[in-house]
């Protein structure tokens, strides 16, 4: 393998892990990492949190220090790949050059979904994708009295918390009936609405945006009821779209992401994909999934490395996620899709600490844990081992979690 080259397209969590895993797994050939930003791979989740609040620098967010890439003989090249020639095994770059590959790994990530309403191209309207977006937002804060955030998912709520810490007046607009509606139970949504209102965020659910208004720069947000909100800054957080165009244009299968098997292989044996852009078969759920999370990107990168180096690694780890807002750390274990029962440990209507457990047909499938690290670790172990404690015992704060890990399952999913 010494004469062969791997080209990794995209510089995020998956690609950073892939470079490390390839060397650990024995790849002795060339590794060329191509990213469209000037920086080496850096952590994305803190962008809407500590980086927006000015508490961390970009150097502090690097996933691995610069000397790691030197020591591991990984060459970084800034540029944008514009096309893949699978027959010739080359990729075209935006500067007119081409790169040959023996193996190609697409770690293309996802991009923010854009508003398609009048005024969405005004200055002062931002998305949260990369460090440049955050720097543009921070550069405009001196002239910002009020910010409006469109979308009350995790990104929107994290941005609201960061802006409040900076003293900015914030309004959050959500077209759905509650915040986090797509990913949490009503009890969790109500908790986050309460907390943000306690922090003086104006949260408006069931509210659609009709247009953004301004004179070259955004000055207001017109709502569907005809009213207008004053705004000098608008942040759009309405979800993401996987970057699949390169793969699709090269004739590779796309299914809510670049279609791969359980080890990141596409239908072309020389091309792999990992991270937010990849839609892969997940053994635990026995179906194709595209997971937008750092732990999943890291696991996928390790699986791709193993597939390239001839080391079949076990996959199907339990997905987990997190979100930081104010003094709240939300840790999520598993996927709650399809739940039919919610069990609460602690009261989300009071205080700032509780856990919400999701059951389906008597089986524990997921948990949202707010400032409850013990419940989170318990959930990861219980779900991973297929344990489902009786809901009444789990809800009882006097029941020791360790005892429940030894309890028989209450049902099967």
N, C-alpha and C positions, 0 to 999 in steps of 0.2 A: 504493500500500500504506500510505500514511501514516495513514489512519483506521482501520486494522485492528488487531486485538489477538491476540496469541499468549498463551495461558495454559499455563504449564509446571507440571505437577503432580509434586512430588518435588524434594528439594534434595540431590542427590548429585553424583557426578562427571559423569554424562551431562548433567544440567541446567546445571551450571556451564559446561561446554564449549559447550552449545547457546546459552546467552546470549551468549557471546563470538563464536561462529561466525555467529550471525544478524546481528550488527552488521557483522562483517567481510564477510558476503555481501550486504550492502545492505538488510537489513530496516529500514525507517524507522518502522514502526508501534510500538505499545505492546508491551512484554514484561512480563508479570506472572508472577512466580515464587512458587508456593505450596508451603510446606513445613510438615510437622507438628512440627518442632522449632524452638526459638527461635533457633537459630544459622543463619547463612548456610552454604552448602555447605562441608563440610570433608572432609578425606581420611579414608577408612574403614580402609584397611589398617593404619595405625599404631596403631589402637585396641588391638589385641591385643599390640602390641609396645611402642613407646616411650611411648604414652599410659598404658597399664596400668602400666608401670614408673615412671611419674611423671617421665619425661625430657623431655616436651613438654607444652605447654599447648594448649587448644583453639584459641586465637587463632593459634598457630603452625601449626596444622593446616588453617587456612582455605585452600581451593583458590585463591581469589583474595581480595585484601583488600576490605574493605567499600567503600572509595572507588571500586573498579572498577565496582560496580553503580550507584553514583551517576553516574559519568562516562558509563556506557553507557545510562543512563536505564532501568535495570531495577528494577522495583518488587518488593520482597519482602514477602510477607504470610504470617504464621504462621497455620496452620489445616489442617484435615483435610478433603479432598474426600470426600463421602459418596455422590455419585451423579452420573452424566452423563446429560443429556438431549440426545441427538444431534439430534433433530428441531428443538429450540429453540436448539441450540448454547449450552447453559449447563451449568455444574457447580454442584452444591449443596454448601454448606459445613456443618461441624458446628455453627456458631453460628447456623444458620438462614438465612444469606445465600446469594446466588447470584452467579455471575460469568458474563458472556457472553464467548464467544470466537469468533474467526474461524478460528483454527487451535488445536488442542489437542494438546499433546505429553505423553505419559505416561512419566515417568521414575520409576517407582514402586519400583524395586529389588526386593529379596527379604527375607524375614524368616527368622530361625532356626527350624529344625524343632524342635518341642517333644517332650519326653519324655511318654509316656502311661502312666506307672506311678504307683502310690501314693506320695504324698509329694512329687510334682514341684512342688506349689504352696507348699511350705514356704519361709519366709524363709531367705535364705542360698543359694538356688538361683538361678543367674544364667545369662543368655545373653549373647552378644557381638554386639549389633546397632548400638548407638549410644553416644554419649558418656555418656549417663545410666546405661547399664548398667555402663560402666567405673567411673564415679564411685561407684556403689553397691558394686561389688566393692572398690575401694580403701578405701571407708569401713568395710568390715568386716575389713580385714586385721589391724588391731590385736588382734582377738580370734580370729584364725585361727592354729591350730597346723598343721593339715593341710588341704590342698585336694585335692579329687578332680575330675578332668576326665573327662567322659564323651565319648568320641570322639577318635580319633587322626588326624584330618585336619589340614590346615595350621593352621586356627584353633586347634584343641586343642593342637597341639604348640607353636605360637607363644605361647599363653597359658602353657603349662607353662614355657617358657624365661623368660618375663617374671617369673613368680612365683618361680622359682628365684633369679633375680637379686635378688629382694627378700628372700630367705632363707626362703621358705615351703617346707615339706615338701609334695611333690606326688606324687600317684598318677594315672596316666593309664590309663583303661580303654577297651579297644577290642574290640568283639564279633567283628570279622573276625580272620583268622589273622595279620595283620601290619598295621603302621601304614601309612597312605597307600596302602592296597591298591587303591583305586579309580583312583588317578592315577599310580602309579609302578611300576617293575619291582621284583622282590624284592630285587635288590642295593641299590637306593636305600632301600627300607624297612629292610633290615638295617642300613644305615649310620646312619639316623636313630634306630633303636632303640638302637644302640650308643652314639651320642653322648649321648642323653638319659640313659641309664643311667650313663654316665661323669659326668654332671652331677647324679647322685644322684636322678634321677626314677625312681619305681617304675612301670615300664611293664608292663602286663598285657594281652596279646592273647588272643583267643578267650574273652573274659570278658564275660558279659552282666550287666546290672543288673536286679535284681528289684524293688527298692523303695528309696525314700529314707526315712529314719527321723528322728524328732525330736519335740520338744514345742512345736511352733509354729515352731521354727527347726531347720534341719537339723543333726543330730548324727552321722549315720552313713549309710553306703551298704551295703545288703544285696545281695549277689551271688547269682547263680543257684545256686551250690553251697551256699548257706545261710550262708556266712561274712559278717561285717560289717566294713567299714572305718570307722575313726574319721574324721570330717570335719566341719569347721565352715563350709566353703565348698565348693559344688559348681558347676562351670561346665559347661554343656552345649554341645557343639560337634558336632552330628550332621548337619550339612548345612543347606541353606536351601530355602525354598519361594518361587517367584516370586509377587509380588503382582499377581494377575490379576483379582481380584474386581470391581474397578470396571469394567474392560473387559468381562468376561464378563456382568455384570449389565446392561451397556448393549447387549448383543447382538453384541459384537465376537468374532471367532474367537480361540480359545485353543488352543495346541498346545505344551505345556510352556513356557508363556510367552505373551505377547500376540503373535499371529501377525502378522508384518510382512513386506514384501518386502525386497529387498536394500538399499533406501534408507529403511527405517523406516516405510513407509506401511502403515496398516491397510486393511481393505476400505472404510472410510469415508474419502473424500478429504480430510476436514477433521481427521482424527485420526491421530497418529503415536505411535510408542513407541521408546524407546532404553534401553540399559543392561541390568541383570540381569533385568528383567521381560520383556524382548523376546526372542522366538524368531524369528530372521530367516534368510533364505536367504543362505548364505555361498558366494560364487562359487568360492573356492579349493577348498572341499570338496564343492561341487555338492550341497548338502543343507541342510536347516534346522538351525540350531544356536542354543542359548542359552548364551552365554559369560559366566562370572562373573569379569570382570577389568576393571581400570581402563583399560588400553589399548583394549580392545574397546568399553567404554562411550564413551570419547572419540571413537573412530572412528565409532561409530554416530551420535553427536550431530552430528558434522560432516556425515555423509551426510543426516541429517534436515534440517539447516539448508539444505543444497544443494537438497534436494527442495522445500522450502518456497519458496526464493528462485529456483527455476528454474535451478539450476546443477547439472548432472548430474556428480557426483564419482565417481571410481573407488573401489570398495570391495575387499573380499577380502584385506586385509592379513593377514600371518601372525600368528596369535594368540601372545601371549607373557604370561608370568606371573612372579611372584617370591614368595619367602618368606624372612624374616629370623628366624633362631633362633640365640641365643648369638653366636658369631663367624662364623656361617655365612650366606652369601648364596646362596640357591638361585635360579637364573634358568632359566626354562623357555621353550624355543622350540618352537612347533608343538603338535600334539595327537598323543599316542602311541597312541590307540585303535586296536586291531587290529594292533599290532606283532607280528612273529614272530621277531625277532632283536634281541639287545642287544649293543652294543659298548662296552667300557669303556676310557677313557683315564685312567690313574691307578687306584689301588687303593682302593676304598671301605672295605675291611676295615682299612686303616691310614691314619692321618692324617685330615685334614679338607679334602681338596681332590681332586676328580675330576670327570669328565664321563661321563654315560651317554647313548649315542646309540641311538635306536630306528629299526629298519628294518622295512619291510614289502615283501615280494617284491622284495628287493634295492634298494629305494629308501629313502633317508634321509627320515624323516617328522617326527622330534622329537628333542629333547635336554634332559636335566636337567643343569645345570652348577652344581656346588657350589664356590664360591670359584674359579671359572674364567671370568673375564669374556671372555678371548680366545676360548675355545671357544664361549661363548654368542654372541658377535658373529659368529663363523664360522658357527655353526649357522643363525642368522637369514638370513645371506647365502646359504648353500648351499641351504637348503630353499626359500628364496624364489626362487632361480634354477633350482631343479629339479636341482641337482647331487647326486650320490650317490657319494662316494669309496669305494674298495675298503675294506671293514671292517678288514682287516689293516693298511693304511696309516694309517687313522684311529686305530687302537688304539696304534700305535707313537708314543711320546712324542718320538722323534727326527725324526718327519716334520713338516715345517713346514706349518702350517695354510694359509698363503698359497698354497703349492704345490698343495694339495688343491682350492682354489677354481678352479684352472685345469684340474683333472683331468676326464676324461670321466665321464659318469654310469655307475654300475655296473649299473643296472637301471631299470626304470620301474614306477611305482605305478599 
